[in-house]
Amino acid sequence: MFEFNEENFAQWGLTVGVTAFMLYMVFIIFQLARESKAGKLGTFILFLALGFGLLGFAAKGVIKYFMAGIVE
């Protein structure tokens, strides 16, 4: 019924694992802002600077998804 081979498991694991890791990174940034008493501006700057890499990684996946649909 469901073909769940090594390739499908790896793709699923990568998707779920990276998503969980990114959510954990957001939690870490929030904890860092809270423990340092950064305030609203400081929290915004922390999320901007440290979250920018996460946003770029997520954007890469979205761009690849749409480019694959256009090219093929």
PDB file of N, CA, C, O and CB in Angstrom:
ATOM      1  N   MET A   1       0.821  -1.180   0.000  1.00  0.00           N
ATOM      2  CA  MET A   1       0.000   0.000   0.000  1.00  0.00           C
ATOM      3  C   MET A   1       0.873   1.255   0.000  1.00  0.00           C
ATOM      4  O   MET A   1       0.825   2.030  -0.955  1.00  0.00           O
ATOM      5  CB  MET A   1      -0.939  -0.008   1.201  1.00  0.00           C
ATOM      6  N   PHE A   2       1.659   1.468   1.035  1.00  0.00           N
ATOM      7  CA  PHE A   2       2.579   2.596   1.074  1.00  0.00           C
ATOM      8  C   PHE A   2       3.976   2.071   0.801  1.00  0.00           C
ATOM      9  O   PHE A   2       4.464   1.182   1.498  1.00  0.00           O
ATOM     10  CB  PHE A   2       2.513   3.342   2.443  1.00  0.00           C
ATOM     11  N   GLU A   3       4.605   2.619  -0.205  1.00  0.00           N
ATOM     12  CA  GLU A   3       5.976   2.212  -0.491  1.00  0.00           C
ATOM     13  C   GLU A   3       6.909   3.092   0.325  1.00  0.00           C
ATOM     14  O   GLU A   3       7.112   4.261  -0.003  1.00  0.00           O
ATOM     15  CB  GLU A   3       6.298   2.313  -2.019  1.00  0.00           C
ATOM     16  N   PHE A   4       7.470   2.542   1.375  1.00  0.00           N
ATOM     17  CA  PHE A   4       8.299   3.293   2.302  1.00  0.00           C
ATOM     18  C   PHE A   4       9.697   2.694   2.282  1.00  0.00           C
ATOM     19  O   PHE A   4      10.066   1.923   3.168  1.00  0.00           O
ATOM     20  CB  PHE A   4       7.699   3.280   3.741  1.00  0.00           C
ATOM     21  N   ASN A   5      10.469   3.055   1.265  1.00  0.00           N
ATOM     22  CA  ASN A   5      11.818   2.534   1.136  1.00  0.00           C
ATOM     23  C   ASN A   5      12.816   3.492   1.793  1.00  0.00           C
ATOM     24  O   ASN A   5      12.434   4.456   2.455  1.00  0.00           O
ATOM     25  CB  ASN A   5      12.173   2.312  -0.347  1.00  0.00           C
ATOM     26  N   GLU A   6      14.082   3.203   1.595  1.00  0.00           N
ATOM     27  CA  GLU A   6      15.123   4.007   2.247  1.00  0.00           C
ATOM     28  C   GLU A   6      15.106   5.465   1.783  1.00  0.00           C
ATOM     29  O   GLU A   6      15.312   6.373   2.589  1.00  0.00           O
ATOM     30  CB  GLU A   6      16.495   3.401   1.976  1.00  0.00           C
ATOM     31  N   GLU A   7      14.865   5.690   0.511  1.00  0.00           N
ATOM     32  CA  GLU A   7      14.836   7.053  -0.013  1.00  0.00           C
ATOM     33  C   GLU A   7      13.679   7.859   0.585  1.00  0.00           C
ATOM     34  O   GLU A   7      13.853   9.015   0.971  1.00  0.00           O
ATOM     35  CB  GLU A   7      14.724   7.029  -1.539  1.00  0.00           C
ATOM     36  N   ASN A   8      12.500   7.241   0.657  1.00  0.00           N
ATOM     37  CA  ASN A   8      11.346   7.925   1.249  1.00  0.00           C
ATOM     38  C   ASN A   8      11.568   8.202   2.737  1.00  0.00           C
ATOM     39  O   ASN A   8      11.219   9.274   3.233  1.00  0.00           O
ATOM     40  CB  ASN A   8      10.074   7.086   1.056  1.00  0.00           C
ATOM     41  N   PHE A   9      12.144   7.239   3.439  1.00  0.00           N
ATOM     42  CA  PHE A   9      12.419   7.428   4.862  1.00  0.00           C
ATOM     43  C   PHE A   9      13.434   8.541   5.085  1.00  0.00           C
ATOM     44  O   PHE A   9      13.282   9.345   6.005  1.00  0.00           O
ATOM     45  CB  PHE A   9      12.924   6.127   5.483  1.00  0.00           C
ATOM     46  N   ALA A  10      14.471   8.593   4.248  1.00  0.00           N
ATOM     47  CA  ALA A  10      15.481   9.635   4.376  1.00  0.00           C
ATOM     48  C   ALA A  10      14.885  11.014   4.094  1.00  0.00           C
ATOM     49  O   ALA A  10      15.188  11.976   4.799  1.00  0.00           O
ATOM     50  CB  ALA A  10      16.651   9.361   3.428  1.00  0.00           C
ATOM     51  N   GLN A  11      14.050  11.111   3.078  1.00  0.00           N
ATOM     52  CA  GLN A  11      13.420  12.391   2.751  1.00  0.00           C
ATOM     53  C   GLN A  11      12.482  12.832   3.868  1.00  0.00           C
ATOM     54  O   GLN A  11      12.476  14.002   4.251  1.00  0.00           O
ATOM     55  CB  GLN A  11      12.651  12.291   1.422  1.00  0.00           C
ATOM     56  N   TRP A  12      11.695  11.906   4.387  1.00  0.00           N
ATOM     57  CA  TRP A  12      10.782  12.219   5.479  1.00  0.00           C
ATOM     58  C   TRP A  12      11.556  12.624   6.731  1.00  0.00           C
ATOM     59  O   TRP A  12      11.210  13.601   7.396  1.00  0.00           O
ATOM     60  CB  TRP A  12       9.875  11.018   5.779  1.00  0.00           C
ATOM     61  N   GLY A  13      12.595  11.874   7.043  1.00  0.00           N
ATOM     62  CA  GLY A  13      13.411  12.170   8.216  1.00  0.00           C
ATOM     63  C   GLY A  13      14.108  13.509   8.102  1.00  0.00           C
ATOM     64  O   GLY A  13      14.214  14.248   9.080  1.00  0.00           O
ATOM     65  N   LEU A  14      14.579  13.819   6.918  1.00  0.00           N
ATOM     66  CA  LEU A  14      15.240  15.102   6.706  1.00  0.00           C
ATOM     67  C   LEU A  14      14.251  16.246   6.864  1.00  0.00           C
ATOM     68  O   LEU A  14      14.561  17.255   7.498  1.00  0.00           O
ATOM     69  CB  LEU A  14      15.891  15.152   5.319  1.00  0.00           C
ATOM     70  N   THR A  15      13.078  16.096   6.298  1.00  0.00           N
ATOM     71  CA  THR A  15      12.066  17.150   6.391  1.00  0.00           C
ATOM     72  C   THR A  15      11.636  17.373   7.833  1.00  0.00           C
ATOM     73  O   THR A  15      11.623  18.507   8.311  1.00  0.00           O
ATOM     74  CB  THR A  15      10.850  16.800   5.533  1.00  0.00           C
ATOM     75  N   VAL A  16      11.288  16.306   8.520  1.00  0.00           N
ATOM     76  CA  VAL A  16      10.835  16.423   9.904  1.00  0.00           C
ATOM     77  C   VAL A  16      11.985  16.833  10.820  1.00  0.00           C
ATOM     78  O   VAL A  16      11.806  17.668  11.706  1.00  0.00           O
ATOM     79  CB  VAL A  16      10.224  15.097  10.381  1.00  0.00           C
ATOM     80  N   GLY A  17      13.149  16.257  10.613  1.00  0.00           N
ATOM     81  CA  GLY A  17      14.302  16.559  11.462  1.00  0.00           C
ATOM     82  C   GLY A  17      14.770  17.994  11.344  1.00  0.00           C
ATOM     83  O   GLY A  17      15.038  18.644  12.355  1.00  0.00           O
ATOM     84  N   VAL A  18      14.871  18.495  10.130  1.00  0.00           N
ATOM     85  CA  VAL A  18      15.314  19.872   9.935  1.00  0.00           C
ATOM     86  C   VAL A  18      14.259  20.844  10.451  1.00  0.00           C
ATOM     87  O   VAL A  18      14.604  21.874  11.029  1.00  0.00           O
ATOM     88  CB  VAL A  18      15.612  20.142   8.449  1.00  0.00           C
ATOM     89  N   THR A  19      12.988  20.536  10.253  1.00  0.00           N
ATOM     90  CA  THR A  19      11.922  21.393  10.778  1.00  0.00           C
ATOM     91  C   THR A  19      11.979  21.449  12.296  1.00  0.00           C
ATOM     92  O   THR A  19      11.870  22.525  12.884  1.00  0.00           O
ATOM     93  CB  THR A  19      10.545  20.889  10.317  1.00  0.00           C
ATOM     94  N   ALA A  20      12.148  20.303  12.930  1.00  0.00           N
ATOM     95  CA  ALA A  20      12.243  20.262  14.392  1.00  0.00           C
ATOM     96  C   ALA A  20      13.476  21.025  14.870  1.00  0.00           C
ATOM     97  O   ALA A  20      13.413  21.747  15.866  1.00  0.00           O
ATOM     98  CB  ALA A  20      12.291  18.802  14.892  1.00  0.00           C
ATOM     99  N   PHE A  21      14.582  20.871  14.175  1.00  0.00           N
ATOM    100  CA  PHE A  21      15.805  21.579  14.544  1.00  0.00           C
ATOM    101  C   PHE A  21      15.626  23.093  14.405  1.00  0.00           C
ATOM    102  O   PHE A  21      16.109  23.850  15.248  1.00  0.00           O
ATOM    103  CB  PHE A  21      16.978  21.103  13.675  1.00  0.00           C
ATOM    104  N   MET A  22      14.945  23.534  13.361  1.00  0.00           N
ATOM    105  CA  MET A  22      14.726  24.964  13.168  1.00  0.00           C
ATOM    106  C   MET A  22      13.804  25.520  14.256  1.00  0.00           C
ATOM    107  O   MET A  22      14.033  26.623  14.752  1.00  0.00           O
ATOM    108  CB  MET A  22      14.131  25.232  11.774  1.00  0.00           C
ATOM    109  N   LEU A  23      12.779  24.779  14.627  1.00  0.00           N
ATOM    110  CA  LEU A  23      11.911  25.223  15.712  1.00  0.00           C
ATOM    111  C   LEU A  23      12.673  25.284  17.032  1.00  0.00           C
ATOM    112  O   LEU A  23      12.440  26.179  17.844  1.00  0.00           O
ATOM    113  CB  LEU A  23      10.703  24.294  15.843  1.00  0.00           C
ATOM    114  N   TYR A  24      13.568  24.349  17.245  1.00  0.00           N
ATOM    115  CA  TYR A  24      14.399  24.360  18.445  1.00  0.00           C
ATOM    116  C   TYR A  24      15.331  25.570  18.447  1.00  0.00           C
ATOM    117  O   TYR A  24      15.567  26.170  19.495  1.00  0.00           O
ATOM    118  CB  TYR A  24      15.213  23.063  18.545  1.00  0.00           C
ATOM    119  N   MET A  25      15.856  25.925  17.288  1.00  0.00           N
ATOM    120  CA  MET A  25      16.716  27.116  17.189  1.00  0.00           C
ATOM    121  C   MET A  25      15.932  28.381  17.515  1.00  0.00           C
ATOM    122  O   MET A  25      16.471  29.283  18.157  1.00  0.00           O
ATOM    123  CB  MET A  25      17.329  27.227  15.779  1.00  0.00           C
ATOM    124  N   VAL A  26      14.678  28.470  17.089  1.00  0.00           N
ATOM    125  CA  VAL A  26      13.837  29.618  17.428  1.00  0.00           C
ATOM    126  C   VAL A  26      13.638  29.666  18.939  1.00  0.00           C
ATOM    127  O   VAL A  26      13.690  30.742  19.535  1.00  0.00           O
ATOM    128  CB  VAL A  26      12.464  29.543  16.693  1.00  0.00           C
ATOM    129  N   PHE A  27      13.411  28.517  19.562  1.00  0.00           N
ATOM    130  CA  PHE A  27      13.273  28.452  21.015  1.00  0.00           C
ATOM    131  C   PHE A  27      14.551  28.924  21.705  1.00  0.00           C
ATOM    132  O   PHE A  27      14.482  29.645  22.700  1.00  0.00           O
ATOM    133  CB  PHE A  27      12.930  27.023  21.457  1.00  0.00           C
ATOM    134  N   ILE A  28      15.700  28.532  21.197  1.00  0.00           N
ATOM    135  CA  ILE A  28      16.982  28.941  21.781  1.00  0.00           C
ATOM    136  C   ILE A  28      17.155  30.453  21.666  1.00  0.00           C
ATOM    137  O   ILE A  28      17.595  31.093  22.622  1.00  0.00           O
ATOM    138  CB  ILE A  28      18.160  28.211  21.086  1.00  0.00           C
ATOM    139  N   ILE A  29      16.821  31.032  20.526  1.00  0.00           N
ATOM    140  CA  ILE A  29      16.924  32.480  20.352  1.00  0.00           C
ATOM    141  C   ILE A  29      15.996  33.195  21.332  1.00  0.00           C
ATOM    142  O   ILE A  29      16.377  34.198  21.934  1.00  0.00           O
ATOM    143  CB  ILE A  29      16.584  32.881  18.897  1.00  0.00           C
ATOM    144  N   PHE A  30      14.776  32.675  21.490  1.00  0.00           N
ATOM    145  CA  PHE A  30      13.837  33.268  22.435  1.00  0.00           C
ATOM    146  C   PHE A  30      14.370  33.182  23.859  1.00  0.00           C
ATOM    147  O   PHE A  30      14.289  34.156  24.608  1.00  0.00           O
ATOM    148  CB  PHE A  30      12.476  32.577  22.338  1.00  0.00           C
ATOM    149  N   GLN A  31      14.913  32.033  24.241  1.00  0.00           N
ATOM    150  CA  GLN A  31      15.489  31.886  25.577  1.00  0.00           C
ATOM    151  C   GLN A  31      16.654  32.845  25.789  1.00  0.00           C
ATOM    152  O   GLN A  31      16.788  33.435  26.862  1.00  0.00           O
ATOM    153  CB  GLN A  31      15.952  30.448  25.800  1.00  0.00           C
ATOM    154  N   LEU A  32      17.485  33.001  24.785  1.00  0.00           N
ATOM    155  CA  LEU A  32      18.617  33.918  24.871  1.00  0.00           C
ATOM    156  C   LEU A  32      18.141  35.346  25.083  1.00  0.00           C
ATOM    157  O   LEU A  32      18.713  36.076  25.893  1.00  0.00           O
ATOM    158  CB  LEU A  32      19.475  33.830  23.609  1.00  0.00           C
ATOM    159  N   ALA A  33      17.112  35.746  24.371  1.00  0.00           N
ATOM    160  CA  ALA A  33      16.568  37.093  24.520  1.00  0.00           C
ATOM    161  C   ALA A  33      15.942  37.274  25.901  1.00  0.00           C
ATOM    162  O   ALA A  33      16.088  38.330  26.517  1.00  0.00           O
ATOM    163  CB  ALA A  33      15.529  37.377  23.425  1.00  0.00           C
ATOM    164  N   ARG A  34      15.256  36.260  26.381  1.00  0.00           N
ATOM    165  CA  ARG A  34      14.584  36.373  27.675  1.00  0.00           C
ATOM    166  C   ARG A  34      15.582  36.406  28.827  1.00  0.00           C
ATOM    167  O   ARG A  34      15.445  37.213  29.746  1.00  0.00           O
ATOM    168  CB  ARG A  34      13.613  35.215  27.865  1.00  0.00           C
ATOM    169  N   GLU A  35      16.585  35.530  28.779  1.00  0.00           N
ATOM    170  CA  GLU A  35      17.548  35.464  29.873  1.00  0.00           C
ATOM    171  C   GLU A  35      18.467  36.680  29.918  1.00  0.00           C
ATOM    172  O   GLU A  35      18.952  37.050  30.987  1.00  0.00           O
ATOM    173  CB  GLU A  35      18.375  34.209  29.753  1.00  0.00           C
ATOM    174  N   SER A  36      18.710  37.300  28.772  1.00  0.00           N
ATOM    175  CA  SER A  36      19.564  38.481  28.750  1.00  0.00           C
ATOM    176  C   SER A  36      18.775  39.762  28.982  1.00  0.00           C
ATOM    177  O   SER A  36      19.351  40.849  29.025  1.00  0.00           O
ATOM    178  CB  SER A  36      20.300  38.564  27.432  1.00  0.00           C
ATOM    179  N   LYS A  37      17.444  39.639  29.133  1.00  0.00           N
ATOM    180  CA  LYS A  37      16.562  40.790  29.333  1.00  0.00           C
ATOM    181  C   LYS A  37      16.799  41.826  28.235  1.00  0.00           C
ATOM    182  O   LYS A  37      17.051  43.000  28.506  1.00  0.00           O
ATOM    183  CB  LYS A  37      16.790  41.421  30.731  1.00  0.00           C
ATOM    184  N   ALA A  38      16.713  41.362  27.000  1.00  0.00           N
ATOM    185  CA  ALA A  38      17.057  42.187  25.849  1.00  0.00           C
ATOM    186  C   ALA A  38      16.020  43.258  25.548  1.00  0.00           C
ATOM    187  O   ALA A  38      16.355  44.251  24.902  1.00  0.00           O
ATOM    188  CB  ALA A  38      17.238  41.320  24.646  1.00  0.00           C
ATOM    189  N   GLY A  39      14.802  43.103  25.977  1.00  0.00           N
ATOM    190  CA  GLY A  39      13.759  44.067  25.648  1.00  0.00           C
ATOM    191  C   GLY A  39      13.197  43.792  24.267  1.00  0.00           C
ATOM    192  O   GLY A  39      13.584  42.831  23.603  1.00  0.00           O
ATOM    193  N   LYS A  40      12.280  44.649  23.844  1.00  0.00           N
ATOM    194  CA  LYS A  40      11.631  44.426  22.555  1.00  0.00           C
ATOM    195  C   LYS A  40      12.589  44.638  21.387  1.00  0.00           C
ATOM    196  O   LYS A  40      12.629  43.827  20.462  1.00  0.00           O
ATOM    197  CB  LYS A  40      10.433  45.346  22.409  1.00  0.00           C
ATOM    198  N   LEU A  41      13.351  45.710  21.424  1.00  0.00           N
ATOM    199  CA  LEU A  41      14.278  45.996  20.328  1.00  0.00           C
ATOM    200  C   LEU A  41      15.391  44.952  20.272  1.00  0.00           C
ATOM    201  O   LEU A  41      15.748  44.472  19.196  1.00  0.00           O
ATOM    202  CB  LEU A  41      14.879  47.403  20.485  1.00  0.00           C
ATOM    203  N   GLY A  42      15.931  44.608  21.424  1.00  0.00           N
ATOM    204  CA  GLY A  42      16.989  43.600  21.466  1.00  0.00           C
ATOM    205  C   GLY A  42      16.510  42.244  20.985  1.00  0.00           C
ATOM    206  O   GLY A  42      17.231  41.538  20.281  1.00  0.00           O
ATOM    207  N   THR A  43      15.296  41.880  21.363  1.00  0.00           N
ATOM    208  CA  THR A  43      14.722  40.611  20.905  1.00  0.00           C
ATOM    209  C   THR A  43      14.526  40.627  19.401  1.00  0.00           C
ATOM    210  O   THR A  43      14.803  39.641  18.719  1.00  0.00           O
ATOM    211  CB  THR A  43      13.385  40.331  21.609  1.00  0.00           C
ATOM    212  N   PHE A  44      14.048  41.747  18.888  1.00  0.00           N
ATOM    213  CA  PHE A  44      13.878  41.880  17.441  1.00  0.00           C
ATOM    214  C   PHE A  44      15.216  41.735  16.719  1.00  0.00           C
ATOM    215  O   PHE A  44      15.304  41.046  15.703  1.00  0.00           O
ATOM    216  CB  PHE A  44      13.236  43.233  17.099  1.00  0.00           C
ATOM    217  N   ILE A  45      16.244  42.375  17.234  1.00  0.00           N
ATOM    218  CA  ILE A  45      17.565  42.296  16.598  1.00  0.00           C
ATOM    219  C   ILE A  45      18.123  40.877  16.676  1.00  0.00           C
ATOM    220  O   ILE A  45      18.723  40.396  15.715  1.00  0.00           O
ATOM    221  CB  ILE A  45      18.543  43.285  17.261  1.00  0.00           C
ATOM    222  N   LEU A  46      17.931  40.203  17.812  1.00  0.00           N
ATOM    223  CA  LEU A  46      18.384  38.814  17.919  1.00  0.00           C
ATOM    224  C   LEU A  46      17.681  37.920  16.905  1.00  0.00           C
ATOM    225  O   LEU A  46      18.319  37.118  16.224  1.00  0.00           O
ATOM    226  CB  LEU A  46      18.144  38.285  19.333  1.00  0.00           C
ATOM    227  N   PHE A  47      16.368  38.063  16.811  1.00  0.00           N
ATOM    228  CA  PHE A  47      15.638  37.250  15.845  1.00  0.00           C
ATOM    229  C   PHE A  47      16.009  37.626  14.420  1.00  0.00           C
ATOM    230  O   PHE A  47      16.065  36.755  13.551  1.00  0.00           O
ATOM    231  CB  PHE A  47      14.136  37.401  16.051  1.00  0.00           C
ATOM    232  N   LEU A  48      16.263  38.896  14.162  1.00  0.00           N
ATOM    233  CA  LEU A  48      16.655  39.327  12.821  1.00  0.00           C
ATOM    234  C   LEU A  48      18.009  38.743  12.443  1.00  0.00           C
ATOM    235  O   LEU A  48      18.169  38.164  11.368  1.00  0.00           O
ATOM    236  CB  LEU A  48      16.697  40.858  12.737  1.00  0.00           C
ATOM    237  N   ALA A  49      18.974  38.899  13.329  1.00  0.00           N
ATOM    238  CA  ALA A  49      20.339  38.460  13.016  1.00  0.00           C
ATOM    239  C   ALA A  49      20.469  36.938  13.024  1.00  0.00           C
ATOM    240  O   ALA A  49      20.999  36.354  12.078  1.00  0.00           O
ATOM    241  CB  ALA A  49      21.324  39.064  14.012  1.00  0.00           C
ATOM    242  N   LEU A  50      19.991  36.302  14.080  1.00  0.00           N
ATOM    243  CA  LEU A  50      20.171  34.855  14.196  1.00  0.00           C
ATOM    244  C   LEU A  50      19.135  34.076  13.397  1.00  0.00           C
ATOM    245  O   LEU A  50      19.408  32.968  12.936  1.00  0.00           O
ATOM    246  CB  LEU A  50      20.107  34.441  15.648  1.00  0.00           C
ATOM    247  N   GLY A  51      17.964  34.644  13.234  1.00  0.00           N
ATOM    248  CA  GLY A  51      16.925  33.965  12.478  1.00  0.00           C
ATOM    249  C   GLY A  51      17.047  34.141  10.974  1.00  0.00           C
ATOM    250  O   GLY A  51      16.355  33.461  10.216  1.00  0.00           O
ATOM    251  N   PHE A  52      17.913  35.041  10.528  1.00  0.00           N
ATOM    252  CA  PHE A  52      18.068  35.284   9.105  1.00  0.00           C
ATOM    253  C   PHE A  52      18.602  34.049   8.375  1.00  0.00           C
ATOM    254  O   PHE A  52      18.199  33.765   7.247  1.00  0.00           O
ATOM    255  CB  PHE A  52      18.994  36.467   8.879  1.00  0.00           C
ATOM    256  N   GLY A  53      19.505  33.324   9.021  1.00  0.00           N
ATOM    257  CA  GLY A  53      20.021  32.090   8.431  1.00  0.00           C
ATOM    258  C   GLY A  53      18.943  31.029   8.316  1.00  0.00           C
ATOM    259  O   GLY A  53      18.887  30.304   7.323  1.00  0.00           O
ATOM    260  N   LEU A  54      18.088  30.933   9.321  1.00  0.00           N
ATOM    261  CA  LEU A  54      16.978  29.976   9.262  1.00  0.00           C
ATOM    262  C   LEU A  54      16.015  30.334   8.146  1.00  0.00           C
ATOM    263  O   LEU A  54      15.525  29.460   7.430  1.00  0.00           O
ATOM    264  CB  LEU A  54      16.234  29.927  10.600  1.00  0.00           C
ATOM    265  N   LEU A  55      15.749  31.613   8.002  1.00  0.00           N
ATOM    266  CA  LEU A  55      14.854  32.067   6.944  1.00  0.00           C
ATOM    267  C   LEU A  55      15.442  31.758   5.567  1.00  0.00           C
ATOM    268  O   LEU A  55      14.720  31.330   4.666  1.00  0.00           O
ATOM    269  CB  LEU A  55      14.582  33.574   7.082  1.00  0.00           C
ATOM    270  N   GLY A  56      16.732  31.969   5.402  1.00  0.00           N
ATOM    271  CA  GLY A  56      17.384  31.663   4.131  1.00  0.00           C
ATOM    272  C   GLY A  56      17.323  30.184   3.794  1.00  0.00           C
ATOM    273  O   GLY A  56      17.100  29.810   2.642  1.00  0.00           O
ATOM    274  N   PHE A  57      17.520  29.344   4.800  1.00  0.00           N
ATOM    275  CA  PHE A  57      17.458  27.906   4.577  1.00  0.00           C
ATOM    276  C   PHE A  57      16.059  27.477   4.164  1.00  0.00           C
ATOM    277  O   PHE A  57      15.895  26.656   3.262  1.00  0.00           O
ATOM    278  CB  PHE A  57      17.888  27.154   5.832  1.00  0.00           C
ATOM    279  N   ALA A  58      15.051  28.037   4.825  1.00  0.00           N
ATOM    280  CA  ALA A  58      13.659  27.712   4.480  1.00  0.00           C
ATOM    281  C   ALA A  58      13.320  28.236   3.092  1.00  0.00           C
ATOM    282  O   ALA A  58      12.628  27.563   2.328  1.00  0.00           O
ATOM    283  CB  ALA A  58      12.683  28.303   5.524  1.00  0.00           C
ATOM    284  N   ALA A  59      13.799  29.427   2.759  1.00  0.00           N
ATOM    285  CA  ALA A  59      13.529  30.005   1.441  1.00  0.00           C
ATOM    286  C   ALA A  59      14.163  29.160   0.338  1.00  0.00           C
ATOM    287  O   ALA A  59      13.605  29.035  -0.752  1.00  0.00           O
ATOM    288  CB  ALA A  59      14.055  31.450   1.369  1.00  0.00           C
ATOM    289  N   LYS A  60      15.318  28.585   0.623  1.00  0.00           N
ATOM    290  CA  LYS A  60      15.981  27.730  -0.362  1.00  0.00           C
ATOM    291  C   LYS A  60      15.094  26.533  -0.721  1.00  0.00           C
ATOM    292  O   LYS A  60      14.979  26.177  -1.893  1.00  0.00           O
ATOM    293  CB  LYS A  60      17.345  27.244   0.175  1.00  0.00           C
ATOM    294  N   GLY A  61      14.481  25.924   0.267  1.00  0.00           N
ATOM    295  CA  GLY A  61      13.598  24.793   0.008  1.00  0.00           C
ATOM    296  C   GLY A  61      12.379  25.185  -0.796  1.00  0.00           C
ATOM    297  O   GLY A  61      11.964  24.453  -1.694  1.00  0.00           O
ATOM    298  N   VAL A  62      11.799  26.335  -0.481  1.00  0.00           N
ATOM    299  CA  VAL A  62      10.625  26.812  -1.218  1.00  0.00           C
ATOM    300  C   VAL A  62      10.995  27.134  -2.660  1.00  0.00           C
ATOM    301  O   VAL A  62      10.254  26.787  -3.581  1.00  0.00           O
ATOM    302  CB  VAL A  62      10.020  28.055  -0.533  1.00  0.00           C
ATOM    303  N   ILE A  63      12.120  27.785  -2.863  1.00  0.00           N
ATOM    304  CA  ILE A  63      12.566  28.137  -4.216  1.00  0.00           C
ATOM    305  C   ILE A  63      12.838  26.874  -5.025  1.00  0.00           C
ATOM    306  O   ILE A  63      12.461  26.793  -6.194  1.00  0.00           O
ATOM    307  CB  ILE A  63      13.834  29.023  -4.163  1.00  0.00           C
ATOM    308  N   LYS A  64      13.495  25.882  -4.407  1.00  0.00           N
ATOM    309  CA  LYS A  64      13.747  24.628  -5.112  1.00  0.00           C
ATOM    310  C   LYS A  64      12.451  23.935  -5.492  1.00  0.00           C
ATOM    311  O   LYS A  64      12.362  23.349  -6.571  1.00  0.00           O
ATOM    312  CB  LYS A  64      14.599  23.702  -4.258  1.00  0.00           C
ATOM    313  N   TYR A  65      11.441  23.988  -4.628  1.00  0.00           N
ATOM    314  CA  TYR A  65      10.154  23.362  -4.905  1.00  0.00           C
ATOM    315  C   TYR A  65       9.500  24.004  -6.124  1.00  0.00           C
ATOM    316  O   TYR A  65       9.023  23.298  -7.013  1.00  0.00           O
ATOM    317  CB  TYR A  65       9.227  23.468  -3.683  1.00  0.00           C
ATOM    318  N   PHE A  66       9.472  25.326  -6.175  1.00  0.00           N
ATOM    319  CA  PHE A  66       8.835  26.006  -7.285  1.00  0.00           C
ATOM    320  C   PHE A  66       9.649  25.901  -8.584  1.00  0.00           C
ATOM    321  O   PHE A  66       9.077  25.815  -9.671  1.00  0.00           O
ATOM    322  CB  PHE A  66       8.615  27.459  -6.929  1.00  0.00           C
ATOM    323  N   MET A  67      10.978  25.906  -8.468  1.00  0.00           N
ATOM    324  CA  MET A  67      11.819  25.766  -9.656  1.00  0.00           C
ATOM    325  C   MET A  67      11.675  24.362 -10.264  1.00  0.00           C
ATOM    326  O   MET A  67      11.716  24.218 -11.485  1.00  0.00           O
ATOM    327  CB  MET A  67      13.297  26.047  -9.302  1.00  0.00           C
ATOM    328  N   ALA A  68      11.510  23.346  -9.441  1.00  0.00           N
ATOM    329  CA  ALA A  68      11.345  21.995  -9.958  1.00  0.00           C
ATOM    330  C   ALA A  68      10.044  21.874 -10.732  1.00  0.00           C
ATOM    331  O   ALA A  68       9.981  21.137 -11.715  1.00  0.00           O
ATOM    332  CB  ALA A  68      11.381  20.976  -8.822  1.00  0.00           C
ATOM    333  N   GLY A  69       9.009  22.581 -10.308  1.00  0.00           N
ATOM    334  CA  GLY A  69       7.742  22.548 -11.008  1.00  0.00           C
ATOM    335  C   GLY A  69       7.795  23.286 -12.328  1.00  0.00           C
ATOM    336  O   GLY A  69       7.093  22.924 -13.273  1.00  0.00           O
ATOM    337  N   ILE A  70       8.626  24.324 -12.405  1.00  0.00           N
ATOM    338  CA  ILE A  70       8.726  25.110 -13.629  1.00  0.00           C
ATOM    339  C   ILE A  70       9.599  24.385 -14.655  1.00  0.00           C
ATOM    340  O   ILE A  70       9.257  24.344 -15.837  1.00  0.00           O
ATOM    341  CB  ILE A  70       9.297  26.511 -13.328  1.00  0.00           C
ATOM    342  N   VAL A  71      10.715  23.818 -14.218  1.00  0.00           N
ATOM    343  CA  VAL A  71      11.666  23.226 -15.139  1.00  0.00           C
ATOM    344  C   VAL A  71      11.129  21.924 -15.724  1.00  0.00           C
ATOM    345  O   VAL A  71      11.281  21.681 -16.921  1.00  0.00           O
ATOM    346  CB  VAL A  71      12.993  22.981 -14.438  1.00  0.00           C
ATOM    347  N   GLU A  72      10.511  21.094 -14.910  1.00  0.00           N
ATOM    348  CA  GLU A  72      10.070  19.784 -15.400  1.00  0.00           C
ATOM    349  C   GLU A  72       8.749  19.828 -16.084  1.00  0.00           C
ATOM    350  O   GLU A  72       8.258  18.797 -16.545  1.00  0.00           O
ATOM    351  CB  GLU A  72       9.999  18.815 -14.290  1.00  0.00           C
TER     352      GLU A  72
END
